[in-house]
Amino acid sequence: MNEETHDIVIVGCGMAGLAAALRATELGKSVCVLEKSPEKHRGGHTRFTESFRIPTAEIDLDVEFDVDDYSASDFYLDIMKVTNYRADEDRAERVANRSAETFEWLTGHGIDWEYQAPHSGYTAGRVWLHGEDFVDELVGILDDRDATIHYKTEAREIVRDDTGVVTGVEARVDGVLTRFTGEAVVLAAGDYGSSTEKRTRYYGPGYGNMKVRGSRYNTGEAVEATVDVGAKTDGEWGDAHMAIIDTGSPDVEGGITRIDGYQYGVIVNHDGERFVDEGEDSRAQTYAKFGRRIFEQPYHEAFIVVDSTVVDEVAHMGPSRPITGDSIRSLAQRLDIENVDATVETIEAFNAACDPGEFDPNRLDGNRTTGIDPRKSNWALPLDDPPYTGYPVTGGMTFGFGGVAISPDAEVLDTRDEPIPRLYAAGNSTGGLFYNNYPGGTGLTNAAVYGKIAAETAVRDIES
């Protein structure tokens, strides 16, 4: 068996692993990063991301944000509210309170951001980025610091000695078994949602056919290896971030093919029925759970319908072309909705239930329906201004909500809730933060904050 020795061994080359590696080298430790993918596909789901949620009110940089008064308290409350207050409070508080300093830390290393949100309707502070370039920038910094990155390297076993201390990782490097020995190991290998078998196991029949928005390599073996050495599992394994995406999206690694602005129109299925409150909240608070509701409809498909009043508020990022019609009937026929008559009746009933005041796409405007179920709580405008536009949509797998349990200091916990010595985890390999829903942009922030914390805790323990 081949062997290598470093101070810290990190499994995964996405945001969590790169943040851990960056902080560990900053603290003077030698680092080895194990990346399952080939070099040209490195970065995990981070490669396909575009946003990073931050408390803009607390950023000490001379920049302008689209939402400039979003605080760490707002961030914390968003996490708690969208998860029905099931999120681990200490974890949520740490993500919210450390996100500003983590953003400034990354910015201090020369990371470029796009500060202005490209779409309307956001109520949270964010910065925007190009995922692939972001990964390249971080890897470039690590290359300058002589960090070692192994590609085509699949972690298969966490090594734990007779005293219970984790001492390394066994992995296949382009098929060859290699042991990477270190004084600490950080699990940052992403989730399990790119595995058709695990989607079927955890979400149910049919989910093996769900399109995967991110990396094909996030299939969960490193998480399973961590559980095999005694790690406790945490979080909602039967749920996930499943976004609303174009039905024409690729089966895997489609990236940003979302359709935003659905909250200003209606969503119907092939039976011509509405099945969600499209205006329940801002897009960032609903798109990750509505995707699952859409996937559960007949043929795993539904249709966003808008009229000319709000069509300019729709951001269509998918590969398919929008479909238009001069009437709801003609649009439904062109969309190949099975029950055209029911669709027309649903839209007529919706229109009759609307009595709107002033429309404001940038806040919860209080325009709601009366007398229909489900109601629409905001932006309820009648669809009566042709031409009409329709967008076929489905649910797209982003990442699963289950993972290993960690302490607020990123220590991996065993089934007695005790830290496993010298084993740490960050990012989507961990559970306990997201339940039922997901506040947009938080995944990348969580990965960065906890990747940095994992490195700091590991170095603390090594030097103690």
C-alpha positions as CSV (number, residue, x, y, z in Angstrom):
1,M,0.0,0.0,0.0
2,N,1.3,3.5,-0.9
3,E,1.5,6.0,2.0
4,E,1.6,9.8,2.4
5,T,1.9,11.9,5.5
6,H,0.5,15.4,6.1
7,D,-0.6,17.4,9.1
8,I,-4.2,17.5,8.1
9,V,-6.0,15.3,5.5
10,I,-9.1,16.9,4.0
11,V,-11.7,14.8,2.0
12,G,-13.4,17.0,-0.6
13,C,-12.4,19.9,-2.8
14,G,-15.6,22.0,-2.6
15,M,-16.2,25.1,-0.5
16,A,-16.0,23.3,2.8
17,G,-12.7,21.5,2.0
18,L,-11.1,24.5,0.3
19,A,-12.0,26.8,3.2
20,A,-10.5,24.2,5.7
21,A,-7.4,23.8,3.6
22,L,-6.9,27.6,3.2
23,R,-7.3,28.2,7.0
24,A,-5.0,25.2,7.9
25,T,-2.2,26.4,5.6
26,E,-2.7,29.9,7.0
27,L,-2.1,28.4,10.5
28,G,1.1,26.8,9.3
29,K,0.0,23.2,8.7
30,S,0.7,21.0,5.7
31,V,-2.4,19.9,4.0
32,C,-3.5,17.2,1.6
33,V,-6.9,17.4,-0.2
34,L,-8.5,14.3,-1.6
35,E,-10.8,15.0,-4.6
36,K,-12.9,12.1,-6.0
37,S,-13.3,13.8,-9.4
38,P,-10.8,14.4,-12.2
39,E,-9.1,17.8,-12.1
40,K,-11.4,19.3,-14.8
41,H,-14.5,18.5,-12.7
42,R,-13.1,19.5,-9.3
43,G,-15.1,21.5,-6.8
44,G,-18.2,19.3,-6.1
45,H,-21.4,21.2,-6.0
46,T,-19.5,24.5,-5.3
47,R,-18.6,24.4,-9.0
48,F,-22.3,24.9,-9.9
49,T,-23.2,27.5,-7.3
50,E,-23.9,31.2,-7.7
51,S,-24.8,32.8,-4.4
52,F,-23.4,33.3,-0.9
53,R,-25.8,34.6,1.8
54,I,-24.3,37.2,4.2
55,P,-25.5,39.8,6.8
56,T,-24.7,42.8,4.6
57,A,-25.5,45.2,7.4
58,E,-22.4,43.9,9.2
59,I,-19.9,43.8,6.3
60,D,-17.0,46.3,6.9
61,L,-16.2,46.8,3.3
62,D,-16.9,49.8,1.0
63,V,-19.4,48.0,-1.3
64,E,-23.0,48.3,-2.3
65,F,-25.5,45.5,-1.9
66,D,-29.0,45.1,-3.3
67,V,-30.2,44.5,0.3
68,D,-27.9,46.5,2.6
69,D,-29.7,46.2,6.0
70,Y,-29.8,42.4,6.3
71,S,-28.3,41.5,9.7
72,A,-26.9,38.4,11.4
73,S,-30.1,38.2,13.4
74,D,-32.2,38.3,10.2
75,F,-30.0,35.5,8.8
76,Y,-30.4,33.4,12.0
77,L,-34.2,33.9,12.0
78,D,-34.5,32.9,8.3
79,I,-32.7,29.6,9.0
80,M,-34.9,28.9,11.9
81,K,-38.2,29.9,10.3
82,V,-37.8,28.0,7.0
83,T,-36.8,24.8,8.9
84,N,-39.8,25.1,11.2
85,Y,-37.4,25.8,14.1
86,R,-35.9,22.4,13.8
87,A,-32.4,23.6,12.9
88,D,-29.7,23.1,15.5
89,E,-29.8,26.5,17.2
90,D,-26.1,26.6,18.0
91,R,-25.1,25.7,14.5
92,A,-27.5,28.2,13.0
93,E,-26.3,31.0,15.2
94,R,-22.7,30.2,14.4
95,V,-23.3,30.2,10.7
96,A,-25.2,33.5,10.9
97,N,-22.8,35.3,13.3
98,R,-19.6,34.2,11.6
99,S,-20.7,34.6,8.0
100,A,-19.6,38.3,7.7
101,E,-16.1,37.6,9.1
102,T,-15.8,34.6,6.8
103,F,-16.8,36.6,3.8
104,E,-14.3,39.3,4.7
105,W,-11.6,36.6,5.2
106,L,-12.2,35.2,1.8
107,T,-12.3,38.7,0.2
108,G,-9.0,39.4,1.9
109,H,-7.5,36.5,0.0
110,G,-8.5,38.2,-3.3
111,I,-11.7,36.4,-4.1
112,D,-13.8,38.3,-6.6
113,W,-17.6,38.7,-6.0
114,E,-20.5,40.1,-8.0
115,Y,-22.3,42.2,-5.5
116,Q,-25.5,43.0,-7.2
117,A,-28.3,40.4,-7.3
118,P,-29.2,39.6,-11.0
119,H,-32.9,39.1,-10.3
120,S,-35.6,41.0,-8.3
121,G,-37.6,39.7,-5.4
122,Y,-34.8,39.0,-2.9
123,T,-35.2,39.9,0.7
124,A,-31.8,38.7,2.0
125,G,-28.3,39.9,1.7
126,R,-26.2,38.0,-0.9
127,V,-23.2,38.2,-3.1
128,W,-23.0,36.4,-6.4
129,L,-20.2,34.4,-7.9
130,H,-19.3,32.0,-10.8
131,G,-18.8,28.7,-9.1
132,E,-16.1,27.3,-11.4
133,D,-14.0,30.5,-11.3
134,F,-14.5,30.6,-7.5
135,V,-13.0,27.0,-7.1
136,D,-10.2,27.9,-9.4
137,E,-9.3,31.0,-7.4
138,L,-9.2,29.0,-4.1
139,V,-7.2,26.2,-5.6
140,G,-4.7,28.7,-7.0
141,I,-4.1,30.1,-3.5
142,L,-3.6,26.6,-2.2
143,D,-1.1,25.8,-5.0
144,D,0.9,28.9,-4.0
145,R,1.0,27.5,-0.5
146,D,2.2,24.1,-1.6
147,A,-0.9,22.3,-0.5
148,T,-1.2,18.8,-2.1
149,I,-4.4,18.0,-4.1
150,H,-5.0,14.5,-5.3
151,Y,-7.6,14.1,-8.1
152,K,-9.4,10.8,-9.0
153,T,-9.0,9.9,-5.3
154,E,-12.0,8.3,-3.6
155,A,-11.9,8.0,0.2
156,R,-13.2,4.6,1.2
157,E,-12.2,4.2,4.9
158,I,-11.5,6.5,7.8
159,V,-8.6,5.0,9.9
160,R,-9.0,4.9,13.6
161,D,-6.4,3.4,15.9
162,D,-6.8,1.2,18.9
163,T,-7.2,4.2,21.2
164,G,-10.0,5.6,19.1
165,V,-8.0,8.4,17.6
166,V,-8.5,9.1,13.8
167,T,-5.1,8.8,12.1
168,G,-5.8,9.0,8.4
169,V,-7.8,8.0,5.4
170,E,-7.5,5.1,3.0
171,A,-8.4,6.0,-0.6
172,R,-8.2,4.7,-4.1
173,V,-5.9,7.1,-6.1
174,D,-6.8,6.4,-9.7
175,G,-7.6,2.9,-8.5
176,V,-4.5,2.3,-6.4
177,L,-5.0,1.9,-2.6
178,T,-3.2,4.6,-0.7
179,R,-3.1,5.5,3.0
180,F,-3.0,9.2,3.8
181,T,-1.8,9.6,7.4
182,G,-2.4,12.8,9.3
183,E,-2.8,14.3,12.8
184,A,-6.4,15.2,11.9
185,V,-9.0,14.4,9.2
186,V,-11.7,16.8,7.9
187,L,-14.7,15.3,6.1
188,A,-15.9,17.8,3.5
189,A,-17.0,15.4,0.7
190,G,-20.5,16.7,0.1
191,D,-23.8,14.8,0.3
192,Y,-25.3,11.7,-1.1
193,G,-27.9,13.1,-3.5
194,S,-26.1,12.3,-6.8
195,S,-26.6,8.6,-6.1
196,T,-29.7,7.2,-7.8
197,E,-29.7,4.4,-5.3
198,K,-29.6,6.7,-2.3
199,R,-32.2,9.1,-3.7
200,T,-34.6,6.1,-4.1
201,R,-33.7,4.8,-0.6
202,Y,-34.2,8.1,1.2
203,Y,-36.8,9.9,-0.9
204,G,-38.9,7.1,-2.4
205,P,-39.7,5.4,-5.7
206,G,-39.1,7.6,-8.8
207,Y,-36.5,9.8,-7.2
208,G,-33.8,7.9,-8.9
209,N,-35.0,9.7,-12.1
210,M,-34.6,13.2,-10.6
211,K,-32.2,15.5,-12.5
212,V,-29.1,16.4,-10.5
213,R,-28.1,20.0,-10.7
214,G,-24.6,19.6,-9.3
215,S,-21.6,17.2,-9.4
216,R,-22.1,13.6,-10.4
217,Y,-19.5,12.6,-7.8
218,N,-21.4,13.5,-4.6
219,T,-22.6,9.9,-3.9
220,G,-22.0,9.6,-0.2
221,E,-19.4,7.0,0.2
222,A,-17.2,9.2,2.4
223,V,-20.1,9.9,4.7
224,E,-20.8,6.2,5.0
225,A,-17.2,5.5,5.8
226,T,-17.4,8.1,8.6
227,V,-20.5,6.4,10.0
228,D,-18.7,3.1,9.8
229,V,-16.1,4.3,12.3
230,G,-18.8,5.3,14.8
231,A,-20.1,8.7,13.7
232,K,-23.7,9.6,14.6
233,T,-26.0,10.6,11.8
234,D,-28.1,13.8,12.0
235,G,-30.6,15.8,10.0
236,E,-33.5,14.9,7.8
237,W,-32.2,12.2,5.5
238,G,-35.5,11.9,3.7
239,D,-35.5,15.4,2.5
240,A,-33.4,17.7,0.4
241,H,-32.9,21.0,-1.4
242,M,-34.8,20.3,-4.6
243,A,-35.1,23.4,-6.8
244,I,-37.6,24.4,-9.5
245,I,-35.7,23.9,-12.8
246,D,-36.4,23.7,-16.5
247,T,-37.7,20.3,-17.6
248,G,-35.1,20.5,-20.5
249,S,-32.2,20.5,-18.0
250,P,-29.5,17.9,-18.4
251,D,-29.8,14.8,-16.3
252,V,-26.7,15.6,-14.3
253,E,-24.4,18.7,-13.8
254,G,-26.9,21.1,-15.3
255,G,-25.9,23.8,-13.0
256,I,-28.0,27.0,-13.0
257,T,-31.2,26.1,-15.0
258,R,-33.7,27.5,-12.5
259,I,-36.7,29.5,-13.4
260,D,-37.3,32.3,-11.0
261,G,-40.3,34.6,-10.8
262,Y,-42.8,31.8,-10.5
263,Q,-44.1,33.6,-7.4
264,Y,-45.7,36.3,-9.6
265,G,-47.8,33.8,-11.6
266,V,-49.4,30.5,-10.9
267,I,-48.1,26.9,-11.1
268,V,-50.4,24.1,-12.4
269,N,-50.0,20.4,-13.0
270,H,-51.1,18.2,-15.8
271,D,-54.5,17.9,-14.1
272,G,-54.9,21.6,-14.4
273,E,-54.7,22.1,-10.7
274,R,-52.7,24.5,-8.5
275,F,-51.0,22.7,-5.6
276,V,-48.8,25.3,-3.8
277,D,-49.2,28.9,-2.5
278,E,-46.9,30.5,-5.1
279,G,-46.7,33.7,-3.1
280,E,-46.1,32.1,0.3
281,D,-42.8,33.9,0.7
282,S,-39.9,35.3,-1.3
283,R,-38.4,33.1,-3.9
284,A,-35.3,32.4,-1.8
285,Q,-37.5,30.9,0.9
286,T,-39.6,28.6,-1.2
287,Y,-37.8,27.5,-4.4
288,A,-35.9,24.7,-2.6
289,K,-39.1,23.0,-1.3
290,F,-41.4,23.7,-4.2
291,G,-39.2,21.7,-6.4
292,R,-40.1,18.5,-4.5
293,R,-43.8,19.4,-4.7
294,I,-43.5,19.7,-8.4
295,F,-41.6,16.5,-8.8
296,E,-44.4,14.7,-7.0
297,Q,-47.0,15.8,-9.6
298,P,-48.0,13.6,-12.6
299,Y,-45.0,12.9,-14.9
300,H,-42.8,14.8,-12.4
301,E,-43.8,18.0,-14.2
302,A,-45.7,21.3,-13.7
303,F,-46.1,24.6,-15.5
304,I,-45.4,28.2,-14.5
305,V,-48.0,30.5,-16.2
306,V,-47.7,34.3,-16.3
307,D,-49.2,37.1,-18.4
308,S,-47.6,40.1,-20.0
309,T,-47.9,42.1,-16.7
310,V,-45.2,40.2,-14.9
311,V,-43.4,38.3,-17.7
312,D,-40.4,40.6,-17.4
313,E,-40.0,39.6,-13.7
314,V,-39.4,36.0,-14.7
315,A,-35.7,34.9,-14.9
316,H,-35.6,31.9,-17.2
317,M,-32.2,30.3,-17.0
318,G,-33.0,26.9,-18.5
319,P,-32.2,25.6,-21.9
320,S,-35.8,25.3,-23.1
321,R,-37.7,28.1,-24.8
322,P,-40.7,29.7,-23.1
323,I,-44.0,28.9,-24.8
324,T,-46.6,31.6,-25.5
325,G,-50.3,31.7,-26.3
326,D,-53.0,34.4,-26.9
327,S,-55.3,32.7,-24.5
328,I,-54.9,30.3,-21.5
329,R,-56.5,27.6,-23.6
330,S,-54.1,27.9,-26.5
331,L,-51.2,28.1,-24.1
332,A,-52.3,25.0,-22.2
333,Q,-52.6,23.2,-25.5
334,R,-49.1,24.3,-26.6
335,L,-47.7,23.2,-23.3
336,D,-49.2,19.7,-23.8
337,I,-51.1,19.9,-20.4
338,E,-53.3,16.9,-20.3
339,N,-56.4,18.5,-18.9
340,V,-56.8,21.8,-20.8
341,D,-60.4,22.4,-19.7
342,A,-59.5,22.1,-16.0
343,T,-56.5,24.5,-16.5
344,V,-58.8,27.1,-18.0
345,E,-61.3,26.7,-15.1
346,T,-58.4,26.9,-12.5
347,I,-57.1,30.2,-14.0
348,E,-60.6,31.7,-14.2
349,A,-61.3,30.8,-10.6
350,F,-57.9,32.2,-9.6
351,N,-58.6,35.5,-11.5
352,A,-62.0,35.8,-9.7
353,A,-60.3,35.4,-6.3
354,C,-57.9,38.3,-6.9
355,D,-58.5,41.8,-5.8
356,P,-55.0,43.4,-6.0
357,G,-53.7,46.6,-4.8
358,E,-50.3,48.0,-5.8
359,F,-48.0,45.3,-7.1
360,D,-44.4,45.3,-5.7
361,P,-42.2,42.5,-6.8
362,N,-39.4,43.4,-4.3
363,R,-41.4,42.8,-1.1
364,L,-44.2,40.7,0.3
365,D,-46.9,42.9,-1.1
366,G,-49.9,41.5,0.7
367,N,-51.9,40.9,-2.6
368,R,-53.8,37.7,-1.7
369,T,-56.6,35.7,-3.0
370,T,-59.9,34.9,-1.2
371,G,-62.1,31.8,-1.5
372,I,-59.8,29.4,-3.2
373,D,-57.5,26.6,-2.0
374,P,-54.6,26.8,-2.0
375,R,-54.7,30.5,-1.6
376,K,-52.0,32.8,-2.9
377,S,-50.6,35.0,-0.1
378,N,-48.7,37.6,-2.1
379,W,-48.5,38.9,-5.7
380,A,-51.9,37.6,-6.5
381,L,-52.6,39.4,-9.8
382,P,-55.2,38.1,-12.3
383,L,-53.8,36.5,-15.4
384,D,-55.8,38.6,-17.9
385,D,-53.2,40.5,-19.9
386,P,-52.2,38.4,-23.0
387,P,-50.0,37.1,-24.4
388,Y,-49.5,34.4,-21.8
389,T,-46.2,32.6,-21.2
390,G,-45.7,29.1,-19.9
391,Y,-42.5,27.3,-18.6
392,P,-42.5,23.6,-18.1
393,V,-40.6,22.8,-14.8
394,T,-39.6,19.9,-12.7
395,G,-37.7,19.4,-9.4
396,G,-33.9,19.3,-9.5
397,M,-31.7,17.6,-6.9
398,T,-29.3,20.0,-5.2
399,F,-28.2,18.3,-2.0
400,G,-29.5,16.1,0.8
401,F,-30.3,17.3,4.3
402,G,-28.8,14.3,6.1
403,G,-25.2,13.8,7.2
404,V,-23.0,13.2,10.2
405,A,-23.5,14.9,13.5
406,I,-21.1,17.6,14.5
407,S,-20.5,19.9,17.5
408,P,-20.6,23.7,17.1
409,D,-16.8,23.4,16.8
410,A,-17.1,21.0,13.8
411,E,-16.1,17.9,15.8
412,V,-17.7,14.7,14.5
413,L,-19.8,13.2,17.2
414,D,-20.2,9.5,17.9
415,T,-23.5,7.8,18.9
416,R,-22.9,8.8,22.5
417,D,-22.6,12.5,21.4
418,E,-18.9,12.5,22.3
419,P,-16.3,13.9,19.8
420,I,-14.4,11.3,17.8
421,P,-10.8,12.4,18.4
422,R,-9.2,14.2,15.5
423,L,-12.2,13.9,13.2
424,Y,-14.0,17.0,11.9
425,A,-16.6,17.7,9.3
426,A,-18.1,20.6,7.4
427,G,-20.6,21.5,4.6
428,N,-23.1,19.1,3.1
429,S,-21.5,16.0,4.7
430,T,-23.1,17.2,7.9
431,G,-26.7,17.1,9.0
432,G,-28.7,19.1,11.5
433,L,-29.0,22.5,9.9
434,F,-31.6,22.1,7.2
435,Y,-35.1,20.6,7.6
436,N,-38.0,20.6,5.2
437,N,-36.8,23.7,3.4
438,Y,-33.7,25.8,2.8
439,P,-33.0,29.6,2.7
440,G,-31.3,30.3,-0.6
441,G,-27.5,30.9,-0.6
442,T,-27.0,29.4,2.9
443,G,-25.3,26.2,1.8
444,L,-22.2,27.8,0.5
445,T,-22.0,30.1,3.5
446,N,-22.4,27.2,5.9
447,A,-19.6,25.3,4.0
448,A,-17.2,28.3,4.2
449,V,-17.9,29.1,7.9
450,Y,-17.6,25.5,9.0
451,G,-14.7,24.6,6.8
452,K,-12.8,27.4,8.5
453,I,-14.0,26.3,12.0
454,A,-13.0,22.7,11.3
455,A,-9.4,23.7,10.5
456,E,-9.2,26.0,13.5
457,T,-10.5,23.3,15.8
458,A,-8.2,20.7,14.3
459,V,-5.1,22.9,14.7
460,R,-6.2,23.7,18.3
461,D,-6.4,20.0,19.1
462,I,-3.1,19.1,17.3
463,E,-1.3,21.8,19.3
464,S,-2.9,21.2,22.7
